Amino acid sequence: MTEGHFMVNIATKRETNFAVTLTPCNFKKNTYIAHVPRKTVTTDQILDLVASHNQGIDRYQVGHAMELLKKEILEQAELGFAVDIMEICKLYIAPISSVKSLTPEAESVTGFEARFAANDGLKEKLKSVTASVTAVVDSAPQISQIENPVDGSSDGKLRATFGARLRGKKLKVGGESGGIYFIPLEEDGSANQDETSWIKVPDDFVTKNSSTILEFYLPRTIPTGESYFIAVRTSIRGKSELKSPLTGYSKIPVTVEE
């Protein structure tokens, strides 16, 4: 199952009508990350609902008023103001990236994007929303076995500067942030969630890259005598590139020996 942006048919009866998907969180046992599939209600559908819930209102006059509001909101945002949109959320603009300059006071900043911040009224209203679970989805890479390719052993030990083989499903790595990572352990034996501490296997160290098998050499940057979880991250599915990368983790750590 994949998440998408699609139009929906809506009924005029007011009722909650959506469900969430759950994706397992590999860092916490029996914990899932919930996702709401995005369904788009168009402006025309909103106008139809307003007309059906408020007899006697001229739908076209409301639509015209909305167009006037949109024009003013966009003009004020372009001037750099944060705009309160009907006490639901605030629209504001922010630079897309940082500015690098030896003379920052002489620079002109270009490249802005729109951002939104929910108002307290919306936050409070959403607290009472409930939804059913439609599916538990695990589309991330799945590591089923970690092997030493020299002798085929899978005893949880790898040799420094030697090779390793991962078996599983959906393993093929690709994309800008794709790769194979060694994750240090915390004192309690859990994976370190600080990704700056993760050690990436250089792309040119990967000798086999398929959906069911990954083979690679261990880089010298991995300290020996320590244990690590292994993560596989990819944003490639078939011939398509996903908007957000997916990451799968080994269920048990491996020890890297000298």
C-alpha positions as semicolon CSV with decimal commas, in nm:
position;residue;x (nm);y (nm);z (nm)
1;M;0,000;0,000;0,000
2;T;0,135;0,343;-0,089
3;E;0,039;0,683;0,034
4;G;-0,083;0,933;-0,224
5;H;-0,266;1,253;-0,292
6;F;-0,601;1,188;-0,454
7;M;-0,943;1,339;-0,490
8;V;-1,231;1,194;-0,291
9;N;-1,605;1,182;-0,320
10;I;-1,757;1,335;-0,009
11;A;-2,100;1,306;0,142
12;T;-2,286;1,604;0,285
13;K;-2,341;1,419;0,614
14;R;-2,089;1,529;0,875
15;E;-1,895;1,225;0,993
16;T;-1,542;1,107;1,048
17;N;-1,445;0,890;0,754
18;F;-1,078;0,808;0,741
19;A;-0,830;0,552;0,868
20;V;-0,457;0,548;0,934
21;T;-0,182;0,311;0,831
22;L;0,080;0,194;1,079
23;T;0,449;0,138;1,009
24;P;0,660;-0,048;1,269
25;C;0,916;0,164;1,455
26;N;1,235;-0,040;1,457
27;F;1,387;0,146;1,751
28;K;1,102;0,078;1,995
29;K;0,938;-0,258;2,054
30;N;0,562;-0,278;1,993
31;T;0,559;0,082;1,869
32;Y;0,421;0,203;1,536
33;I;0,433;0,528;1,341
34;A;0,089;0,634;1,220
35;H;0,033;0,791;0,879
36;V;-0,285;0,956;0,752
37;P;-0,335;0,892;0,378
38;R;-0,380;1,235;0,225
39;K;-0,715;1,287;0,057
40;T;-0,782;1,621;-0,108
41;V;-1,112;1,809;-0,081
42;T;-1,129;2,073;-0,356
43;T;-1,254;2,430;-0,326
44;D;-1,558;2,340;-0,536
45;Q;-1,641;2,058;-0,295
46;I;-1,609;2,296;0,000
47;L;-1,850;2,534;-0,169
48;D;-2,095;2,249;-0,230
49;L;-2,080;2,159;0,138
50;V;-2,136;2,519;0,248
51;A;-2,440;2,541;0,021
52;S;-2,585;2,210;0,142
53;H;-2,539;2,291;0,511
54;N;-2,669;2,648;0,487
55;Q;-2,993;2,669;0,288
56;G;-3,047;3,000;0,110
57;I;-2,681;3,093;0,077
58;D;-2,570;3,185;-0,272
59;R;-2,291;2,943;-0,356
60;Y;-2,146;3,169;-0,624
61;Q;-2,131;3,473;-0,398
62;V;-1,945;3,266;-0,138
63;G;-1,708;3,146;-0,412
64;H;-1,647;3,504;-0,523
65;A;-1,577;3,609;-0,164
66;M;-1,327;3,323;-0,133
67;E;-1,146;3,444;-0,445
68;L;-1,121;3,794;-0,298
69;L;-0,986;3,651;0,028
70;K;-0,730;3,441;-0,159
71;K;-0,608;3,746;-0,352
72;E;-0,557;3,951;-0,034
73;I;-0,395;3,662;0,156
74;L;-0,142;3,602;-0,122
75;E;-0,062;3,973;-0,152
76;Q;0,001;4,009;0,222
77;A;0,216;3,694;0,229
78;E;0,419;3,830;-0,064
79;L;0,482;4,145;0,140
80;G;0,632;3,930;0,415
81;F;0,343;3,929;0,661
82;A;0,227;3,622;0,849
83;V;-0,141;3,589;0,760
84;D;-0,399;3,443;0,997
85;I;-0,630;3,238;0,774
86;M;-0,976;3,236;0,933
87;E;-0,826;3,155;1,274
88;I;-0,735;2,807;1,150
89;C;-0,368;2,849;1,069
90;K;-0,107;3,112;0,997
91;L;0,059;3,131;0,656
92;Y;0,410;3,273;0,654
93;I;0,713;3,267;0,427
94;A;1,067;3,155;0,506
95;P;1,393;3,131;0,308
96;I;1,444;2,797;0,137
97;S;1,811;2,780;0,237
98;S;2,078;2,956;0,438
99;V;2,284;3,244;0,300
100;K;2,660;3,209;0,252
101;S;2,841;3,542;0,217
102;L;3,145;3,734;0,335
103;T;2,937;4,054;0,322
104;P;2,591;3,948;0,443
105;E;2,467;4,304;0,490
106;A;2,507;4,361;0,115
107;E;2,320;4,051;0,007
108;S;1,970;4,021;-0,139
109;V;1,798;3,704;-0,023
110;T;1,601;3,517;-0,290
111;G;1,415;3,190;-0,283
112;F;1,131;3,162;-0,030
113;E;0,876;2,894;0,050
114;A;0,535;2,890;0,218
115;R;0,496;2,744;0,565
116;F;0,195;2,696;0,790
117;A;0,144;2,691;1,165
118;A;-0,178;2,553;1,312
119;N;-0,370;2,782;1,548
120;D;-0,466;2,669;1,898
121;G;-0,830;2,622;1,795
122;L;-0,738;2,371;1,525
123;K;-0,495;2,188;1,753
124;E;-0,763;2,153;2,020
125;K;-1,026;2,033;1,774
126;L;-0,799;1,761;1,633
127;K;-0,731;1,618;1,979
128;S;-1,078;1,463;1,983
129;V;-1,046;1,299;1,639
130;T;-1,031;0,919;1,632
131;A;-0,963;0,691;1,336
132;S;-0,949;0,320;1,270
133;V;-0,641;0,135;1,146
134;T;-0,669;0,029;0,783
135;A;-0,339;-0,160;0,754
136;V;0,000;-0,224;0,908
137;V;0,255;-0,147;0,638
138;D;0,624;-0,225;0,632
139;S;0,759;-0,108;0,298
140;A;1,111;-0,052;0,431
141;P;1,404;-0,281;0,348
142;Q;1,391;-0,604;0,551
143;I;1,717;-0,765;0,666
144;S;1,663;-1,133;0,745
145;Q;2,024;-1,253;0,771
146;I;2,378;-1,114;0,801
147;E;2,653;-1,341;0,668
148;N;3,029;-1,359;0,638
149;P;3,062;-1,430;0,263
150;V;3,398;-1,606;0,306
151;D;3,252;-1,909;0,487
152;G;2,878;-1,832;0,480
153;S;2,857;-1,814;0,860
154;S;2,588;-1,604;1,025
155;D;2,701;-1,606;1,389
156;G;2,673;-1,231;1,443
157;K;3,043;-1,164;1,382
158;L;3,210;-0,980;1,095
159;R;3,580;-0,928;1,023
160;A;3,715;-0,576;0,986
161;T;3,811;-0,480;0,628
162;F;3,657;-0,809;0,506
163;G;3,322;-0,842;0,337
164;A;2,961;-0,887;0,453
165;R;2,644;-1,015;0,292
166;L;2,289;-0,914;0,378
167;R;1,990;-1,124;0,275
168;G;1,630;-1,008;0,287
169;K;1,365;-0,821;0,090
170;K;1,349;-0,476;-0,070
171;L;1,721;-0,429;0,000
172;K;1,836;-0,253;-0,317
173;V;1,990;0,079;-0,215
174;G;1,974;0,397;-0,419
175;G;1,887;0,763;-0,407
176;E;2,068;1,064;-0,268
177;S;2,072;0,946;0,097
178;G;2,065;0,574;0,020
179;G;2,329;0,344;0,158
180;I;2,435;0,088;0,417
181;Y;2,506;0,212;0,768
182;F;2,660;0,068;1,086
183;I;2,479;0,205;1,392
184;P;2,660;0,214;1,729
185;L;2,479;0,082;2,036
186;E;2,373;0,283;2,337
187;E;2,466;0,167;2,688
188;D;2,131;-0,012;2,719
189;G;2,195;-0,207;2,397
190;S;1,954;-0,007;2,182
191;A;2,051;0,158;1,852
192;N;2,189;0,510;1,866
193;Q;1,927;0,731;1,702
194;D;2,173;1,014;1,640
195;E;2,244;0,963;1,270
196;T;2,563;1,169;1,287
197;S;2,716;0,874;1,473
198;W;2,624;0,625;1,200
199;I;2,908;0,495;0,983
200;K;2,825;0,471;0,614
201;V;2,970;0,207;0,386
202;P;3,116;0,396;0,085
203;D;2,908;0,343;-0,227
204;D;3,205;0,199;-0,417
205;F;3,248;-0,066;-0,143
206;V;2,914;-0,222;-0,243
207;T;2,982;-0,509;-0,484
208;K;2,631;-0,650;-0,517
209;N;2,315;-0,446;-0,494
210;S;1,988;-0,631;-0,550
211;S;1,648;-0,648;-0,383
212;T;1,736;-0,974;-0,203
213;I;2,115;-0,957;-0,152
214;L;2,364;-0,684;-0,062
215;E;2,737;-0,757;-0,057
216;F;2,997;-0,503;0,052
217;Y;3,339;-0,451;0,211
218;L;3,362;-0,311;0,564
219;P;3,535;0,030;0,573
220;R;3,835;0,084;0,801
221;T;3,645;0,365;0,973
222;I;3,442;0,109;1,173
223;P;3,604;0,066;1,518
224;T;3,669;-0,301;1,599
225;G;3,559;-0,478;1,914
226;E;3,225;-0,300;1,906
227;S;2,873;-0,410;1,817
228;Y;2,647;-0,241;1,565
229;F;2,302;-0,260;1,415
230;I;2,303;-0,242;1,037
231;A;2,067;-0,011;0,850
232;V;1,978;-0,016;0,482
233;R;1,834;0,308;0,344
234;T;1,692;0,357;-0,004
235;S;1,458;0,584;-0,197
236;I;1,440;0,355;-0,499
237;R;1,144;0,126;-0,567
238;G;1,167;-0,048;-0,902
239;K;1,235;0,224;-1,158
240;S;1,084;0,501;-0,945
241;E;1,242;0,726;-0,682
242;L;1,040;0,787;-0,366
243;K;0,997;1,134;-0,220
244;S;1,119;1,014;0,120
245;P;1,379;0,742;0,182
246;L;1,290;0,417;0,358
247;T;1,517;0,262;0,621
248;G;1,528;-0,098;0,740
249;Y;1,729;-0,224;1,038
250;S;1,881;-0,553;1,143
251;K;1,689;-0,711;1,430
252;I;2,006;-0,803;1,617
253;P;2,349;-0,635;1,635
254;V;2,670;-0,774;1,490
255;T;3,020;-0,751;1,634
256;V;3,306;-0,628;1,417
257;E;3,626;-0,815;1,506
258;E;3,987;-0,743;1,411
